[in-house]
Amino acid sequence: MILNVPGSDPSSPSTPICSAKACRADAVWVLAWNNPKLHTPERRKTWLACEEHRENLSQFLGVRGFLKDVVLLEDWESPEPPESPEPS
C-alpha cells in the first residue's frame, strides 16, 4: 500500500479510493502534481483517480499548470528493480 496518498488508510487493507469528491470507486491512476508557488520543483503531491474521474481531475490540475504525471497505480506502487552490477 502507498503511504500519504488521499484515499489510502494505513489501518485498512482495502484498495485506495478515488480522490474525486464523493467518489468511492477503487483508484486506478495516480496523478502526480505540485503547486510551483508552494512546492519545490521536485516535490510531488498525489491524487488518486478511478477510470471515470481521471480525465476530469487531470484537466483540473492541468489548466492550473500543476499536473506533472499520470501513472497507473500498480506502476506507482511497484518498487523499481534493483540495478544489476555491470560486468567487469
C-alpha positions as CSV (number, residue, x, y, z in Angstrom):
1,M,0.0,0.0,0.0
2,I,1.2,3.5,-0.7
3,L,1.5,5.9,2.1
4,N,0.5,9.6,2.4
5,V,-2.0,9.3,-0.5
6,P,-5.5,10.7,-0.2
7,G,-7.8,7.7,-0.1
8,S,-5.3,5.3,1.4
9,D,-5.8,4.3,5.0
10,P,-2.8,2.6,6.6
11,S,-5.1,0.8,9.1
12,S,-7.3,-0.6,6.3
13,P,-6.1,-3.3,3.9
14,S,-8.7,-2.2,1.3
15,T,-7.9,-0.7,-2.1
16,P,-7.2,3.1,-2.2
17,I,-10.2,5.1,-3.5
18,C,-10.6,7.9,-6.0
19,S,-9.9,11.4,-4.7
20,A,-12.8,12.9,-6.6
21,K,-15.4,14.4,-4.3
22,A,-18.0,11.8,-3.2
23,C,-16.5,9.0,-5.3
24,R,-15.9,5.7,-3.6
25,A,-14.6,3.8,-6.6
26,D,-11.3,2.0,-6.5
27,A,-8.4,4.1,-7.7
28,V,-6.6,3.0,-10.9
29,W,-4.5,6.1,-11.5
30,V,-2.0,8.3,-9.6
31,L,-2.0,12.0,-10.6
32,A,1.3,13.5,-9.5
33,W,1.3,17.3,-9.2
34,N,2.8,20.3,-7.4
35,N,1.9,23.9,-7.0
36,P,5.0,25.8,-8.0
37,K,4.0,28.7,-5.7
38,L,4.1,26.4,-2.7
39,H,6.3,23.4,-3.5
40,T,9.9,22.9,-4.7
41,P,10.1,21.6,-8.3
42,E,11.0,18.0,-7.2
43,R,8.1,17.7,-4.7
44,R,5.1,15.6,-5.8
45,K,1.7,15.6,-4.2
46,T,-0.7,12.9,-5.4
47,W,-4.3,12.4,-6.1
48,L,-5.9,9.1,-6.9
49,A,-8.4,8.6,-9.7
50,C,-10.8,5.9,-10.9
51,E,-11.2,5.5,-14.7
52,E,-14.3,7.8,-14.7
53,H,-12.6,10.7,-13.0
54,R,-9.0,10.5,-14.3
55,E,-9.6,13.0,-17.2
56,N,-11.6,15.5,-15.1
57,L,-9.0,15.5,-12.3
58,S,-6.2,15.7,-14.8
59,Q,-7.8,18.7,-16.5
60,F,-8.4,20.5,-13.2
61,L,-4.7,20.2,-12.3
62,G,-3.5,20.7,-15.9
63,V,-5.2,24.1,-16.5
64,R,-3.5,25.4,-13.4
65,G,-0.1,24.1,-14.6
66,F,0.1,21.7,-11.6
67,L,-0.1,18.3,-13.3
68,K,3.3,16.6,-13.7
69,D,2.5,13.0,-14.4
70,V,-0.3,10.4,-14.6
71,V,0.7,6.8,-13.8
72,L,-1.2,3.6,-13.2
73,L,-1.5,2.9,-9.5
74,E,0.1,-0.5,-9.9
75,D,3.1,1.0,-11.6
76,W,3.4,3.8,-8.9
77,E,3.3,1.2,-6.1
78,S,5.8,-1.2,-7.8
79,P,9.3,-0.8,-6.5
80,E,12.0,-0.4,-9.1
81,P,14.0,-3.5,-9.7
82,P,17.5,-3.3,-8.2
83,E,20.2,-2.4,-10.7
84,S,22.4,-5.3,-11.6
85,P,26.1,-4.7,-11.4
86,E,27.9,-4.1,-14.6
87,P,30.1,-7.0,-15.7
88,S,33.8,-6.4,-15.1
